[in-house]
Amino acid sequence: MKLSRHSCAKPHKNSAEKTNVVWEPSKDLKHLNLKFLQMIGFLEEDKVTTYIRLVMERAVGLKKIELQGYRPCRGYNASDPNRKSQVDEASRRRIKERLEHGSSSSVEIVIC
């Protein structure tokens, strides 16, 4: 699953419009197939952290979460080992602690 919040991206023709729908899944809902979650345009916000924790609880087969900040539109190369991180080390620790606190999930969390 890939989530992207990018200001210059045009919505896909099949994209849903943003609404204020409240979704409350049943407490025993478990998703077995989701293995990898990538979020582009990650911001350290309570609602985003809450969403990711919900995914961690429900997706019992989840192995890895990759959180990326905003990135430039042109000339971006995700595999470039020399690119600078957009999140400092203290923020990474704080975000990981918030996501892992009280969780029994063994998901790998990568923040770049």
C-alpha positions in Angstrom: 0.0 0.0 0.0 1.4 3.4 -0.9 0.1 6.7 0.4 1.3 10.0 -1.0 0.7 13.6 0.0 2.4 15.6 -2.7 1.3 19.1 -3.6 2.3 19.0 -7.3 0.7 15.6 -8.0 -2.5 15.6 -9.9 -5.2 13.3 -8.5 -5.6 10.0 -10.4 -8.9 9.7 -12.2 -10.0 6.9 -9.8 -9.0 8.9 -6.7 -11.6 9.5 -4.1 -12.5 13.0 -3.0 -11.4 14.0 0.4 -14.3 14.0 2.9 -14.8 14.0 6.6 -16.1 10.5 6.8 -15.6 8.8 10.2 -14.5 5.2 9.8 -14.7 2.9 12.8 -13.6 -0.6 12.0 -14.7 -3.5 14.1 -12.3 -4.2 17.0 -11.5 -7.7 15.8 -10.8 -6.7 12.1 -7.4 -8.2 11.0 -5.8 -7.8 7.6 -3.6 -10.7 6.6 -2.2 -9.6 3.2 -0.6 -6.2 3.7 3.1 -6.7 4.1 4.6 -3.2 3.2 3.3 0.3 3.9 5.0 3.3 2.2 3.9 6.8 3.1 5.4 9.7 1.0 4.9 13.1 2.4 4.9 11.9 6.0 4.5 14.6 8.6 4.9 14.2 12.3 1.3 14.8 13.2 -0.9 13.0 15.8 -3.5 12.0 13.2 -0.9 10.4 11.0 0.8 8.6 13.9 -2.6 7.3 15.0 -3.4 6.1 11.5 -0.1 4.2 11.3 -0.6 2.6 14.7 -4.0 1.5 13.6 -2.5 -0.1 10.5 0.2 -1.8 12.7 -2.5 -3.3 14.9 -4.8 -4.5 12.1 -2.3 -5.7 9.5 -1.0 -8.7 11.3 1.3 -9.7 8.4 2.9 -6.2 8.1 6.7 -6.5 7.9 7.9 -3.0 7.0 6.8 0.6 7.1 8.7 3.2 5.2 8.0 6.9 6.0 9.3 9.5 3.6 9.1 13.3 4.0 8.4 15.5 1.1 10.8 15.2 -1.8 11.7 17.2 -4.8 9.7 16.5 -8.0 12.5 16.5 -10.6 15.7 14.5 -10.5 14.8 12.6 -7.4 16.4 9.1 -7.2 15.1 7.0 -4.2 18.0 4.6 -4.5 20.6 7.4 -4.3 22.6 6.6 -1.1 24.0 10.1 -1.0 20.6 11.8 -0.6 20.2 13.7 2.6 17.6 12.7 5.1 14.8 15.1 5.6 14.2 14.0 9.2 16.9 14.5 11.8 18.0 11.7 14.1 16.2 13.0 17.2 12.9 13.2 15.2 13.4 9.6 14.0 13.8 8.3 17.5 10.8 10.3 18.7 8.6 9.1 15.8 9.7 5.4 16.3 9.0 5.6 20.0 5.5 7.0 19.5 4.7 4.2 16.9 6.2 1.4 19.0 5.0 2.5 22.4 2.7 -0.2 23.8 2.7 -2.1 20.5 3.5 -5.8 20.2 4.2 -5.5 16.5 7.7 -6.5 15.2 7.3 -4.4 12.1 10.5 -2.7 10.8 10.1 1.1 10.6 12.3 3.1 8.2 12.2 6.9 8.2 13.9 8.8 5.5 
